[in-house]
Amino acid sequence: MKKQILSVQLFAFGLFLIAGCSTEEQDSNIPTQIEQPSTVETPQYSLNVTTSEGGTVSTDGGTYDEGTAITITATPDEGYEFIGWEGVDSEEASLTITLNEDQTLNALFSPVVSLFTITVTAAEGGSVSTAGGTFEEGTEIEITATPEQGYEFSGWLGNESVETTLSITLSSALTLQALFEEIQTYTLTVSSVLGGSVSTQGGEFPEGTTVSITAMPEEGYQFDGWDGNDSLETTITVTMTSDLELTPLFTVIVSEEDNSPEVSDSGPVYWQGTTLSFVKEDNADPTVEINQDRLTSTVWITRGNGGGQIYNAAVSENADKVNSPVGTEWAIGTLDDVSSLSFGPFRATVSKPKNVVGKNLVVHLIKDDVYLSLKFTSWSGGKKGGFSYERSTP
C-alpha cells in the first residue's frame, strides 16, 4: 500500500515539473516591456561681461547651466583704477556670481587722479596772489607777484619766468617764491633863491629817473647858470644816479651905463700893506656883513651856501659862473709882476677854485682901479659855502 502511495506521489511530482517547464517556455516567448526613466531638461542662462575704457576682464561670459558659479576678475590698465560693476552692486575687482538668469555685467574703470601740492611764498618787498594748495594733476593755476612801494619784482625762485604773472599746469609738486629787489632812490634838492624861481623843489626819485627843472628869473633879473650843473640853459634834464643839489643863479640886470667900469682918475692903486685874513665859515649866512669881505663900497666878496664860486654881494645876490665876482678881474701871480699878468674873470682864471688854494693871485678892483694880492687858504667842498683867504690891505 505504501508503495502505491509513493508511486502516486512521484508521478504527481513529475507532472508538476513538466508543467513548470512548459510554462517557462511559454513565458520566454512573450516580449519583455522595459520601463524607461522620464528626462527633465536643466535651464541654461547667458552671461555677458564687458568693460569700459581703462581695463580688462578675465572672461567675456558665455552660456551656463542654472546655478553655475562663475568668477570674473576686472584688471585696470596702467593709469586707471577699478571703481565698480555695472549690473551688480559690488566694488570688488574679483566677483563670483551664481547664474540663475541671463545677466550682463560691465566693469567700470576711471583714470587715476594724482594730487600735487604747490607752495607759493613771497620774499621781502612784495606779496603773491595765492599761497598755493593741493590740486589734481593738470590743474591750471595763475599766480601774480605784486611788489610793495620802493621795490620791484625781479623773478621767481623755482621758475625761469621774469613775468609778474605766472600760469602753471600742475604735473608734479612745486615750490615757488616771488623775488623782489629794493629800488635805489636818490634825493634831488632844488633851491629857490632871490631873483627867480624853479619849476620843482625836487624830491625822492628811483634810480635812472629823468627829471626836468626850469629856472625862471623875475623881472629885473637874469639867469646866469646852475650851481651843481655846468649847463647855462634855463631848462635842464638830469638823470638820477646819485643825490643831487641844484641852485639856479640869478643876477640883477645892470644897464651898460651902470656896468661900465669907472677907472680912478689918479691911476692904479696897489695895496701892499699888512696881510688881512678873511674867513667865511661853512653854512654861514652870506647876506650878513661879517660873512662878506667888504674891500670897497662896491666890492663885497662872499660865497653862497649852495656851494659854487664867490660873488660880489654889493651888486649881486648870488654867483654868476661867467662874470662873478662882478667888478673884479683876476690873474695868477704877484703884484711885482702885475704889468705882465693876464687878467680875466675869476672862474676863467682859476678854473676850479679848490685847485688854487695856496697859490698867489692878484685881484683888480676895476671901478676903483685897485690891485691887491690874495691867496686862498681853504675852499669847502660839499656845497657848504665856506672859504678863507689872506689878502693885502692899503
C-alpha positions in Angstrom: 0.0 0.0 0.0 2.8 2.3 0.9 4.5 1.6 -2.4 1.4 2.6 -4.3 1.2 5.9 -2.4 4.8 6.6 -3.1 4.4 5.9 -6.8 1.4 8.2 -6.9 3.4 11.0 -5.3 6.3 10.6 -7.6 4.0 10.7 -10.5 2.4 13.8 -9.4 5.7 15.5 -8.8 6.8 14.5 -12.3 3.7 16.1 -13.7 4.4 19.2 -11.8 7.9 19.5 -13.2 6.7 19.0 -16.8 4.0 21.6 -16.3 6.6 24.1 -14.9 8.9 23.7 -17.8 6.1 24.2 -20.3 5.1 27.5 -18.6 8.6 28.8 -18.7 8.8 28.1 -22.4 5.6 30.0 -23.0 6.8 32.9 -20.9 10.1 33.1 -22.8 8.3 33.7 -26.0 6.4 36.9 -24.6 8.2 40.2 -25.3 9.6 41.9 -22.2 8.5 45.6 -21.8 11.3 47.8 -20.1 10.1 50.9 -18.3 12.2 54.0 -19.4 13.0 56.7 -16.7 11.4 60.2 -17.5 14.0 63.0 -18.7 13.9 66.7 -17.1 16.0 69.3 -19.1 18.2 71.8 -17.0 17.7 75.5 -17.7 20.6 77.5 -19.2 21.4 81.2 -18.9 23.8 83.6 -20.7 26.4 85.8 -19.1 27.7 88.8 -21.0 30.8 90.6 -19.5 32.1 93.9 -21.0 34.5 96.6 -19.8 34.6 100.4 -20.0 37.8 102.1 -21.2 40.8 101.5 -18.9 40.9 97.8 -18.2 40.1 94.2 -19.0 38.1 91.2 -17.5 39.0 87.6 -17.1 36.1 86.3 -19.2 33.6 87.6 -21.7 30.9 85.3 -20.3 29.0 82.6 -22.2 26.0 80.2 -21.7 25.9 78.2 -18.4 23.5 75.8 -16.6 21.4 77.3 -14.0 23.2 77.5 -10.7 26.7 77.6 -12.2 29.1 79.7 -10.1 31.4 81.9 -12.3 34.3 84.1 -11.1 35.1 87.2 -13.0 38.1 89.5 -12.3 38.5 93.0 -13.5 42.0 94.3 -14.1 42.7 98.0 -14.6 45.2 99.3 -17.2 48.2 101.5 -16.0 46.9 104.9 -15.1 43.4 103.6 -14.3 41.7 102.2 -11.3 38.7 99.8 -11.0 35.7 101.6 -9.5 32.9 99.0 -9.6 30.5 96.9 -11.7 27.5 98.0 -13.8 24.9 95.3 -13.4 25.7 94.1 -9.9 26.2 96.0 -6.6 29.8 95.3 -5.9 33.0 97.3 -5.8 35.2 94.2 -5.6 37.5 93.7 -8.6 37.1 89.8 -8.3 33.4 88.8 -8.3 31.7 85.3 -8.1 28.2 85.0 -9.3 25.7 82.1 -9.3 23.8 82.2 -12.6 20.0 82.0 -12.2 19.1 84.3 -15.0 20.6 86.0 -18.0 23.0 88.6 -16.8 25.1 91.4 -18.3 28.0 92.9 -16.4 30.2 95.9 -17.2 33.5 96.5 -15.4 34.0 100.2 -14.7 37.4 102.0 -14.7 38.5 105.6 -14.2 41.7 107.4 -14.7 43.8 107.6 -11.6 43.7 111.2 -10.3 47.1 112.4 -8.9 47.2 115.2 -6.3 50.1 117.6 -6.2 50.9 120.4 -3.8 52.1 123.8 -4.9 53.6 126.1 -2.3 53.9 129.8 -3.1 55.7 132.4 -0.9 56.9 136.0 -1.4 60.3 137.3 -0.4 60.7 140.7 1.4 59.3 143.5 -0.6 56.1 142.1 -2.1 53.2 139.7 -2.0 51.6 136.9 -4.1 48.0 136.3 -5.1 47.9 132.8 -3.7 49.8 130.7 -1.1 49.2 127.5 -3.2 47.5 124.3 -2.0 46.8 120.7 -3.2 45.3 120.3 -6.6 44.5 117.5 -9.1 47.1 116.8 -11.8 46.6 119.1 -14.8 45.0 121.9 -12.8 45.9 125.3 -14.2 46.9 127.9 -11.6 47.6 131.6 -12.1 49.9 133.4 -9.6 50.7 137.1 -9.6 53.5 138.8 -7.7 53.0 142.3 -6.6 55.9 144.5 -5.4 55.5 146.9 -2.5 56.3 150.6 -2.8 60.0 151.0 -3.1 60.5 147.5 -4.5 60.4 145.9 -7.9 59.8 142.3 -9.0 63.0 140.5 -10.0 61.9 136.9 -10.9 60.8 133.6 -9.5 62.7 131.1 -7.4 61.6 127.8 -8.9 60.7 129.1 -12.3 62.7 130.9 -15.0 60.0 133.4 -15.9 60.5 137.0 -15.2 56.9 138.0 -15.7 54.9 139.1 -12.6 52.0 136.8 -13.6 52.7 133.1 -13.9 50.4 130.3 -15.3 51.3 126.8 -14.1 49.8 123.5 -15.2 50.4 121.1 -12.3 52.2 117.9 -13.2 54.3 117.5 -10.0 54.7 119.0 -6.6 56.1 122.6 -6.9 57.6 125.3 -4.7 57.8 128.9 -5.9 59.0 132.1 -4.4 58.5 135.6 -5.8 61.6 137.7 -5.5 61.8 141.4 -5.1 64.6 144.0 -5.1 64.6 147.3 -3.3 64.6 150.2 -5.8 67.5 152.5 -5.2 66.3 156.1 -4.7 68.1 159.4 -4.8 67.3 162.8 -3.5 67.1 165.8 -5.8 67.2 169.2 -3.9 66.5 172.3 -6.0 66.9 175.5 -4.0 64.9 178.7 -4.6 66.9 181.9 -4.4 66.3 185.6 -4.6 65.8 186.8 -8.2 63.8 183.9 -9.6 62.0 180.6 -9.0 62.2 177.0 -10.1 59.6 174.5 -11.6 60.3 171.9 -8.9 61.8 171.7 -5.4 63.0 168.1 -6.2 62.2 165.0 -4.2 62.9 161.3 -4.0 63.3 159.5 -7.3 64.1 155.9 -8.3 67.5 155.4 -9.9 67.5 156.2 -13.6 64.6 158.6 -13.4 64.9 161.7 -15.6 63.7 165.0 -14.1 63.4 168.3 -15.9 63.9 171.5 -13.9 63.3 175.1 -15.3 64.8 178.2 -13.7 62.6 181.3 -14.2 64.1 184.7 -13.5 62.0 187.5 -12.0 61.7 190.9 -13.6 64.9 192.8 -13.3 67.0 189.6 -13.0 68.7 187.4 -15.5 69.5 183.7 -15.3 73.3 183.0 -15.2 73.6 179.3 -14.8 73.3 176.5 -12.3 75.2 175.8 -9.2 75.6 172.0 -9.3 75.4 171.7 -13.1 77.5 173.1 -15.9 74.6 173.9 -18.2 73.7 177.6 -18.9 70.3 176.6 -20.2 67.3 177.7 -18.1 65.7 174.2 -18.5 67.9 171.1 -17.8 67.1 167.4 -17.6 69.0 165.3 -15.1 69.1 161.5 -14.8 69.1 160.4 -11.1 72.2 158.3 -10.4 73.1 159.9 -7.1 71.9 162.5 -4.7 71.9 165.9 -6.4 71.6 169.5 -5.3 70.9 172.3 -7.8 70.6 176.1 -7.3 69.7 178.5 -10.1 71.9 181.6 -10.3 70.2 184.9 -10.9 71.8 188.4 -11.0 70.4 191.9 -11.2 70.3 193.2 -14.8 72.7 196.1 -14.9 72.5 198.7 -17.6 75.5 199.4 -19.8 76.0 202.7 -18.1 76.0 201.2 -14.6 78.1 198.2 -15.7 80.8 200.3 -17.3 83.9 200.2 -15.2 85.0 203.5 -13.8 88.7 203.8 -13.6 90.2 206.1 -11.0 91.5 209.4 -12.5 94.5 209.2 -10.3 95.7 205.9 -11.9 96.2 202.4 -10.4 96.4 201.9 -6.7 98.4 199.0 -5.3 97.6 197.6 -1.9 100.8 196.4 -0.3 100.1 196.9 3.3 99.7 194.3 6.1 98.0 191.0 5.4 94.4 190.5 6.4 92.8 187.1 6.9 89.1 186.6 5.9 87.1 183.5 6.8 83.5 182.6 5.9 82.5 179.6 7.8 80.6 176.7 6.3 76.8 177.4 6.1 77.3 181.0 7.4 74.7 183.5 6.0 76.3 185.2 3.0 74.0 188.2 3.4 75.4 189.1 6.8 78.2 191.7 6.8 80.6 189.7 8.9 80.5 187.0 6.2 81.4 189.4 3.5 84.9 190.8 2.8 84.0 194.4 2.1 87.1 195.6 0.2 85.5 198.8 -1.0 82.0 200.3 -1.2 81.4 198.5 -4.5 83.0 195.1 -3.9 81.8 192.7 -1.1 83.3 189.2 -1.6 81.3 186.2 -0.2 80.0 182.8 -1.2 76.6 181.1 -1.2 75.9 178.1 1.0 74.9 176.0 -2.0 78.5 175.9 -3.0 79.7 177.3 -6.3 82.0 180.3 -6.6 82.4 183.6 -4.9 80.4 186.7 -5.9 80.2 190.4 -5.3 77.3 190.9 -2.8 77.4 194.6 -3.4 75.8 194.2 -6.8 74.7 190.5 -7.0 72.7 188.2 -4.8 74.3 185.0 -6.0 77.1 183.8 -8.2 77.4 184.0 -11.9 79.7 181.4 -13.3 80.9 183.6 -16.1 81.2 187.1 -14.5 81.3 186.7 -10.7 82.5 188.5 -8.8 81.2 191.3 -10.9 83.5 194.3 -11.0 86.7 192.3 -10.5 89.3 190.6 -12.6 91.9 188.1 -11.6 95.3 186.8 -12.5 97.7 184.2 -11.2 100.9 185.8 -10.0 102.1 188.6 -7.6 101.9 192.4 -7.6 105.6 192.5 -8.6 104.7 191.1 -12.0 101.3 192.9 -12.4 102.3 194.6 -15.7 102.9 191.2 -17.3 99.9 189.3 -15.9 96.9 188.2 -17.9 93.7 189.2 -16.2 90.2 187.7 -16.6 87.1 186.6 -14.8 87.6 184.6 -11.6 86.3 181.3 -13.0 88.1 181.5 -16.3 91.4 182.3 -14.4 91.3 179.7 -11.7 89.1 177.0 -13.4 88.4 175.2 -10.1 88.9 177.3 -7.0 90.0 174.4 -4.8 92.9 173.9 -7.2 94.4 177.4 -6.5 94.4 177.1 -2.7 97.9 178.2 -1.6 98.7 180.0 -4.9 99.4 183.7 -5.3 96.7 185.7 -7.1 96.3 189.3 -8.0 92.8 190.9 -7.9 92.0 194.0 -9.8 89.0 196.1 -8.4 88.0 197.6 -11.8 85.9 200.6 -10.7 88.4 201.7 -8.0 91.4 200.7 -10.1 92.9 198.9 -7.1 95.3 195.9 -7.3 95.8 193.7 -4.3 97.4 190.3 -3.7 95.3 187.4 -2.5 95.9 183.8 -1.5 93.2 181.2 -0.8 93.9 179.2 2.4 90.8 176.9 2.2 87.8 176.1 0.0 85.0 173.9 1.3 83.5 171.2 -0.9 80.2 169.5 -0.5 78.2 172.7 -1.1 78.9 174.1 2.3 79.9 177.6 1.2 82.9 178.0 3.3 86.2 179.6 2.2 89.1 181.7 3.5 92.0 183.7 2.2 94.7 186.1 3.0 94.9 189.4 1.2 96.9 192.6 1.2 95.5 195.9 2.6 96.0 199.5 1.6 
